[in-house]
Amino acid sequence: MANFAIILSEAAGEVHADPTAFGMDATVWVSIAMLAFLGILVWKGVPKMIGASLDKKIAEISKQLNEAEQLRLDAESLKAEYEAKLAAAAREADEMRARAEAEAETLVAKAKADATALIGRRKQMAEDRIAAAEATALTEVRMATAKAATAAAAALIADKHDASSDKALIDQAIASVAKG
């Protein structure tokens, strides 16, 4: 019931004084306690520890940033190196293709020249065989002709010459030998 009376008296507009200690109210005491707490923190070196911790974190982040920058530079250098290698490989492939095409053209030209030379040699061999066959045939015809002429001459001589005409020929041959 006493509490009820206090509540009613406050509701009726009665004003009570705030509690104080040593003439200071609660706000002053909270301010003093806060200053004491901050003084202890400063005295124990907490700001220095916080600063050192922040500096350490800053140094670590800076180190990571430097490493990241170095990695980026390395990646760019590798990229440039591989792009150069790719370009060199493309150039080499183009050169190889050009050499292969030139080699193929050379081989085709050589094959054509070889085929032409082979045709020429075979033609010459055929002409030589034909000429040899013609020469052989001509020789055979001459021999046959000479044989036929010799046989015909022998037959004519045998028919037209008798012993008396042979004697006259022999005498004539001896006379020409004796004169000469």
Summary of the structure (lengths in Angstrom):
residues: 180
radius of gyration: 69.5
end to end distance: 200.7
largest distance: 207.9
contacts: 333
relative contact order: 0.02
helix: 89%
strand: 1%
